[in-house]
Amino acid sequence: MSQPPTITQDSTNGLATSLSDNTLTQNRAYNGYGELTSLSDNTFGYTLSYNTLGEISQKVETINNQSSTYDYSYDNMGRLIPVKVPHHELPLLKATR
């Protein structure tokens, strides 16, 4: 029978800072607002930056030591503008009914 995962929480806010199943360990960090600022494990990780409105402004993603930066912009209504990725533009995913 496998062991249940181990979850470590920040003693001041209760947010999970580490999760482990003895094979993979994921670490998380948060800012003072409780917003996720970084997540990492053995091969993958990312950091998030936020603007003054609390919207994600940048994500730096690292997979197997290769980093990619995603810059996020929003229109005057707070809607995400298509994300610019080096040499690509990611299409927005639209909800369907």
Phi, psi and omega in degrees: 000136182280155179281147174291154179295152176262129179242125176254131182245149173293130184289340182270331183232353177079000181288143180289123179255342180207138175228134182216141174242023181071358173246316182232136176241128178248129178250143181227148175226153185226157174270184183295344178267001182082012179276137178298128178248337175202151178215135179208154172219203186294330185230349188225146175195161174207156173238147179239140173243148183239150174271182184293343177269001180084011178271146178294126180255336179202144173232128173248116185251135179235124177233121181050047177068014175250122184257146174228141180247132179242121178258131183249137176228156183229149177277182184296343179264003180082014180272141180294130174272147182315136187283132177267124177240144179311120177073007181213160168232121181280133177288151175283141175273128181253138178291141177240154179257000000 
